[in-house]
Every structure is written in C-alpha cells, then in structure tokens.
Amino acid sequence: MTISLVTDYEHGISAIDAQFHRPRRAAIHLIVENGKMALVDTGTSSSIAGVINAIEEKNLSAEDVAYIILTHIHLDHAGGASECMRRFPNARLVVHPRGARHMADPEKLVAGAIAVYGKAEFERVYGEIHPIDKQRIIEAPDQSRIELNGRTLLFIDTPGHARHHNCIYDEQSNAFFTGDTFGVSYREFDVNGMEFVFPTTTPIQFDPSAAHTSLDRIMGFNPKYAFVTHYGRIGHLHRHAEAMHTLIDAHVKIARSAKTGMHSNRGRFETISSALQSLLLQCIREHGCRLPETEIIALISSDIKLNTQGLEHWLDQVDQIRA
C-alpha cells in the first residue's frame, strides 16, 4: 500500500511527511491562508524536496512561503531550516529566543546532535546545517504573534521537552501546533478513531514539572485539536492530556527507581529502557492496538532509546543540583 506524503485537513492545514527514517514518523505542517504559506517545523534538509512538490501540487510557489516556524530546534524539527531559507526566498524564520542564536550560528547545535547520534549517523541523516542570516530571523517570545495574510498565530513558551520550545495557537482552527510538548502519536496505533499518545523525554532538557505546566497551559485554551510533529492531527485532547500527565509521572518513577548503587551506567540504561518498553507495550495493548508485538516495538524502539537517554541526563542533572 502506498502512503500519501500529504494529509489535508480543514482550515488550509496539511501534514507533509518529512520522510524521517520511516513513513509517518515526522510531519511538516503547512498552513495556507489566501495564497500565503507558513511551514511549522522542517524535518531535515532532505525533506524539503517533498515540501516543494506538495506546494506545487497546490498550485502555489516557493515565493509564497512567508514564514518558516520552528517549534524548537531539535534537528528532526529544525534540520531543514537552512535549506528552507535557501529555497524560499521571501520566508522569515520564526523561532524561540533561546533557539535563535543557534540558527544563526549552528556550531553548538550540530556538536550537541553529534554527541547524541554519533558523527556518521548525524551526517547520514542530517547532512549539512548552514547558518541563517540574522536579518531573516524573528524571535518569538511568550505571547508574541505573527500575521499570515491576516491569520493570527500566537506563540506560547512551553518548556518541559526543551527550554527553547514554543507551541503555536491558531484561533481559526482552534488548534495548537505542539511540536513535542503534547507528546508522540503515531497513526499506526489509532484504534477506531482514538489515538494513543505518549511523552518524549529526549535529551538534554527534559523537565517533568515544566512539562506538566506546559500541558496545562495548552489545555487552558480548550483547543479542539493538536498537530503533533510525530505525527499529524489528534483530537480527544482532554483525554490525552490526562494520559500524558500520568505517563510523564510514570517515566519519572521508572527513572528514579533505576537510580541505585546496584547499577552501572550501562545497567541503568538497560533497566530504564526495559521498563519503558514494558510500560508502553502495556498501555498500547490496553488502548486496544492489535499489532504484533514485534511491530509495536519496531515503531517505538527509537523513542524508547531517546527517552531513556533523556531520563538519564535528567537524573544526572538532579544529582548535580543536590550536590
């Protein structure tokens, strides 16, 4: 079965498959308002050809892209930003103030990603990351707004996954573009229209208290939908917010229970990773998903690895603060 690279929703919103590792793992969201466009997140540099094809299929042009909006600067969300700025000559880059300097000078951002993924894997997946002209960057602090051809997009500061994370509220659709703040929700786990959502605690700035606060702040708008980068539109947000709060606490409990003198660093990683896999498998089964266990594990294995790394880093940071 061929999976379409573009999913169209109401209010001029589409999800374009970034083709990041596998189909429907990462979405680039396109907002069209009377012929002008904004992209929310970019995938990697190799994702942009697919974006251009999707734009052309809508009888629009690269010159009509007004904004490239980054929810945050992790490279599965921002790795294609410099390529976007090269290919979309009239676009401005909109990013959290904590992330702006790293878009203008990505040296530290690249070094951090190499530390997580390794140099060979980084180069294979992300290619080259280029500096972006400061004159084309708009910093979006909390409560700032931009206008897309008269359509207002509101930015709210939502740390927890990262300190440089914004979520973007679109009043027209009563929806948020949530990056990673509202978790991960793969369409393969949908059961009778109900989605399954789980947190992402990837390195290096996971903060459970802030994550809870950011979820509550999003829900304070009573939105109808969230557009998550991983992947696409989800509804039933009150149910999912409650589940996210529970699962964030469960992740923290697993990490803390593994923090004993009985484990080496390697043993700690394996302990947390195994517990997270068991937790998510149980939750996915309770959700009603009937995919084979091997297929479920294949879909979430990368997230489990990154979540474990993030929880370990969080444990180490907590220890440093207490010391």
C-alpha positions as CSV (number, residue, x, y, z in Angstrom):
1,M,0.0,0.0,0.0
2,T,1.3,3.4,-1.0
3,I,1.1,6.0,1.8
4,S,0.4,9.6,0.6
5,L,3.1,12.1,1.6
6,V,0.4,14.8,2.2
7,T,-2.6,14.7,4.5
8,D,-5.0,17.6,4.1
9,Y,-7.2,18.9,7.0
10,E,-9.6,21.7,7.3
11,H,-8.7,25.4,7.6
12,G,-5.9,25.1,5.0
13,I,-3.7,22.9,7.1
14,S,-1.8,19.9,5.8
15,A,0.7,17.4,7.2
16,I,3.6,16.7,4.8
17,D,5.6,13.6,5.5
18,A,9.2,14.6,6.3
19,Q,10.3,11.0,5.4
20,F,12.4,10.9,8.5
21,H,13.7,7.3,8.9
22,R,10.3,5.9,8.0
23,P,6.9,7.0,6.7
24,R,4.7,8.9,9.1
25,R,7.3,9.4,11.7
26,A,7.7,13.2,11.4
27,A,5.3,15.8,9.9
28,I,6.0,19.2,8.4
29,H,2.8,21.2,8.9
30,L,1.7,23.6,6.1
31,I,-0.7,26.4,6.8
32,V,-2.2,28.1,3.7
33,E,-4.1,31.4,4.0
34,N,-5.3,33.1,0.8
35,G,-2.2,32.0,-1.1
36,K,0.4,32.7,1.5
37,M,2.0,29.9,3.5
38,A,3.7,29.1,6.7
39,L,5.6,25.9,7.5
40,V,5.7,24.6,11.1
41,D,8.9,22.6,11.6
42,T,11.0,21.5,8.6
43,G,12.2,17.9,9.0
44,T,15.7,17.6,7.6
45,S,17.3,19.1,4.5
46,S,16.3,16.1,2.5
47,S,12.7,16.7,3.4
48,I,12.4,19.9,1.6
49,A,12.1,18.5,-1.9
50,G,8.9,16.8,-0.8
51,V,7.6,20.1,0.6
52,I,8.2,21.9,-2.7
53,N,6.3,19.1,-4.5
54,A,3.4,19.5,-2.1
55,I,3.3,23.2,-2.6
56,E,3.4,22.9,-6.4
57,E,0.6,20.4,-6.3
58,K,-1.5,23.1,-4.6
59,N,-0.7,25.5,-7.4
60,L,1.4,27.7,-5.1
61,S,5.0,28.7,-5.4
62,A,8.1,28.9,-3.2
63,E,7.9,32.7,-3.3
64,D,4.6,32.5,-1.4
65,V,6.1,30.9,1.7
66,A,6.1,33.8,4.2
67,Y,7.3,32.0,7.4
68,I,9.3,29.0,8.5
69,I,8.2,28.4,12.1
70,L,10.2,26.1,14.4
71,T,8.5,24.7,17.5
72,H,12.0,24.1,18.8
73,I,15.5,23.5,17.4
74,H,16.0,19.7,17.7
75,L,17.1,18.7,14.3
76,D,14.2,16.4,13.4
77,H,12.2,19.6,13.6
78,A,14.8,22.2,12.5
79,G,17.4,20.4,10.5
80,G,15.9,21.6,7.2
81,A,15.6,25.2,8.3
82,S,18.7,26.5,6.4
83,E,17.6,24.6,3.2
84,C,14.1,26.2,3.6
85,M,15.6,29.6,3.8
86,R,17.7,28.9,0.7
87,R,14.7,27.6,-1.3
88,F,12.0,30.0,-0.1
89,P,13.5,33.5,-0.7
90,N,10.7,35.5,0.9
91,A,10.4,33.5,4.1
92,R,11.3,34.7,7.6
93,L,12.4,32.1,10.2
94,V,10.3,32.3,13.5
95,V,11.9,30.7,16.5
96,H,12.0,30.8,20.3
97,P,14.5,33.4,21.6
98,R,16.6,30.7,23.2
99,G,16.9,29.0,19.8
100,A,17.5,32.0,17.5
101,R,21.3,32.2,18.1
102,H,21.7,28.6,17.3
103,M,20.0,29.1,13.9
104,A,22.3,32.0,13.1
105,D,25.4,30.0,14.3
106,P,24.6,26.3,14.4
107,E,28.0,25.1,15.5
108,K,27.0,24.1,19.1
109,L,23.7,22.7,17.9
110,V,25.5,20.4,15.5
111,A,28.0,19.4,18.1
112,G,25.2,18.5,20.5
113,A,23.5,16.4,18.0
114,I,26.7,14.6,17.1
115,A,27.2,13.8,20.8
116,V,23.7,12.1,20.9
117,Y,23.7,10.3,17.5
118,G,27.4,10.0,16.6
119,K,29.1,11.7,13.7
120,A,28.5,9.1,11.0
121,E,24.8,8.9,11.8
122,F,24.4,12.6,12.0
123,E,26.0,13.1,8.6
124,R,23.9,10.4,7.1
125,V,20.6,11.7,8.5
126,Y,21.0,15.5,8.7
127,G,23.7,16.3,6.1
128,E,25.0,19.9,6.3
129,I,23.4,22.6,8.6
130,H,24.2,26.1,7.5
131,P,24.0,29.5,9.3
132,I,20.9,31.6,8.7
133,D,21.1,35.3,8.1
134,K,20.1,37.1,11.4
135,Q,18.2,39.6,9.4
136,R,15.7,36.9,8.3
137,I,15.2,35.6,11.9
138,I,12.2,36.6,14.0
139,E,12.4,35.8,17.7
140,A,9.1,34.8,19.1
141,P,8.9,35.2,22.9
142,D,5.9,34.2,25.0
143,Q,2.6,35.8,23.9
144,S,4.1,37.1,20.6
145,R,2.0,37.0,17.4
146,I,2.6,36.9,13.7
147,E,0.1,37.5,10.9
148,L,-0.2,35.2,8.0
149,N,-2.2,37.2,5.5
150,G,-4.5,38.3,8.3
151,R,-4.5,35.0,10.2
152,T,-3.1,35.4,13.7
153,L,-0.7,32.8,15.1
154,L,0.1,33.1,18.8
155,F,3.3,31.7,20.4
156,I,3.4,30.4,23.9
157,D,6.5,29.4,25.8
158,T,6.2,25.6,26.6
159,P,9.3,24.2,28.2
160,G,9.5,20.6,29.5
161,H,10.7,18.8,26.4
162,A,13.2,21.6,25.7
163,R,13.7,25.1,27.1
164,H,13.6,26.6,23.6
165,H,10.1,25.2,22.8
166,N,7.1,27.2,21.6
167,C,3.7,25.9,20.8
168,I,1.6,27.9,18.3
169,Y,-2.1,28.5,18.7
170,D,-4.2,29.1,15.6
171,E,-7.5,30.6,16.6
172,Q,-9.0,29.9,13.1
173,S,-8.8,26.1,13.6
174,N,-8.9,26.3,17.4
175,A,-5.7,24.1,17.3
176,F,-2.2,24.1,18.6
177,F,0.9,23.1,16.7
178,T,2.6,21.4,19.6
179,G,6.0,20.1,18.3
180,D,6.9,17.6,21.1
181,T,5.2,19.2,24.1
182,F,2.0,17.2,23.6
183,G,4.0,14.0,23.0
184,V,4.2,11.5,20.2
185,S,1.2,9.9,18.5
186,Y,1.8,7.5,15.6
187,R,-1.1,6.9,13.3
188,E,-0.4,3.1,13.3
189,F,-1.7,3.0,16.9
190,D,-5.1,4.6,16.1
191,V,-8.0,2.3,17.1
192,N,-11.5,3.2,15.9
193,G,-10.5,6.9,15.6
194,M,-8.9,7.1,19.0
195,E,-5.2,8.0,19.1
196,F,-2.5,6.8,21.5
197,V,-0.2,9.5,22.9
198,F,3.0,9.2,24.9
199,P,5.6,11.6,26.2
200,T,9.0,12.3,24.7
201,T,11.7,12.9,27.3
202,T,14.7,13.1,24.9
203,P,18.0,14.7,26.0
204,I,19.0,17.1,27.2
205,Q,16.4,19.5,28.8
206,F,13.6,17.2,30.0
207,D,11.9,18.9,33.0
208,P,8.9,17.0,34.3
209,S,7.5,19.9,36.3
210,A,7.7,22.2,33.3
211,A,6.2,19.5,31.1
212,H,3.1,19.3,33.3
213,T,2.7,23.1,33.4
214,S,3.0,23.4,29.6
215,L,0.3,20.8,29.1
216,D,-2.0,22.6,31.5
217,R,-1.3,25.9,29.7
218,I,-2.2,24.4,26.3
219,M,-5.4,22.9,27.7
220,G,-6.3,26.3,29.2
221,F,-7.2,27.4,25.6
222,N,-9.6,24.5,25.3
223,P,-8.3,23.6,21.9
224,K,-10.1,21.1,19.6
225,Y,-7.0,19.6,18.0
226,A,-3.3,19.4,18.4
227,F,-0.9,19.0,15.4
228,V,2.0,17.0,16.7
229,T,5.2,16.7,14.7
230,H,5.1,12.9,15.4
231,Y,2.6,12.6,13.6
232,G,-0.2,14.8,12.4
233,R,-3.6,15.8,13.9
234,I,-5.0,14.4,17.1
235,G,-8.3,15.1,18.9
236,H,-9.7,14.0,22.2
237,L,-7.3,16.3,23.9
238,H,-8.7,16.3,27.4
239,R,-8.3,12.5,27.5
240,H,-4.8,12.7,26.1
241,A,-3.7,15.4,28.4
242,E,-4.7,13.3,31.4
243,A,-2.9,10.3,29.9
244,M,0.2,12.5,29.3
245,H,0.3,13.7,32.9
246,T,0.1,10.1,34.1
247,L,2.8,8.8,31.7
248,I,5.2,11.7,32.5
249,D,4.9,10.7,36.1
250,A,5.4,7.0,35.2
251,H,8.6,7.9,33.2
252,V,10.0,9.8,36.2
253,K,9.1,6.9,38.6
254,I,10.9,4.4,36.3
255,A,14.0,6.7,36.2
256,R,14.1,7.2,39.9
257,S,13.6,3.5,40.7
258,A,16.6,2.7,38.5
259,K,18.8,5.2,40.3
260,T,20.5,2.9,42.8
261,G,24.1,2.0,43.5
262,M,23.3,-1.5,42.2
263,H,23.5,-0.4,38.6
264,S,26.4,0.7,36.5
265,N,25.6,3.5,33.9
266,R,25.1,0.8,31.3
267,G,22.9,-1.2,33.7
268,R,20.9,1.9,34.5
269,F,20.3,2.5,30.8
270,E,19.1,-1.1,30.2
271,T,16.9,-1.0,33.4
272,I,15.1,2.2,32.3
273,S,14.8,1.1,28.7
274,S,13.3,-2.2,29.5
275,A,10.9,-0.7,32.0
276,L,9.8,1.9,29.4
277,Q,9.2,-0.7,26.8
278,S,7.1,-2.8,29.2
279,L,5.1,0.3,30.2
280,L,4.3,1.4,26.7
281,L,3.5,-2.1,25.5
282,Q,1.0,-2.5,28.3
283,C,-0.5,0.9,27.6
284,I,-0.7,0.3,23.8
285,R,-2.4,-3.1,24.4
286,E,-4.9,-1.5,26.9
287,H,-5.6,1.1,24.2
288,G,-6.8,-1.8,22.0
289,C,-4.0,-2.0,19.5
290,R,-3.7,-5.4,18.0
291,L,-0.5,-5.1,16.0
292,P,2.1,-7.8,16.6
293,E,4.4,-7.0,19.5
294,T,7.4,-7.0,17.2
295,E,5.8,-4.3,15.0
296,I,4.9,-2.2,18.0
297,I,8.5,-2.4,19.3
298,A,9.9,-1.5,15.9
299,L,7.7,1.6,15.9
300,I,8.7,2.8,19.4
301,S,12.2,1.5,19.8
302,S,13.9,4.7,18.8
303,D,11.7,6.8,21.1
304,I,12.5,4.4,24.0
305,K,16.2,4.8,23.4
306,L,16.0,8.6,23.3
307,N,13.6,8.8,26.2
308,T,16.0,6.7,28.2
309,Q,18.9,8.9,27.3
310,G,16.9,12.0,28.4
311,L,15.8,10.4,31.7
312,E,19.4,9.5,32.5
313,H,20.5,13.1,31.7
314,W,17.7,14.4,33.9
315,L,18.8,12.1,36.8
316,D,22.4,13.3,36.5
317,Q,21.3,16.9,36.5
318,V,19.1,16.4,39.6
319,D,22.2,14.8,41.3
320,Q,24.3,17.8,40.4
321,I,21.7,20.3,41.7
322,R,21.5,18.4,45.0
323,A,25.3,18.2,45.3
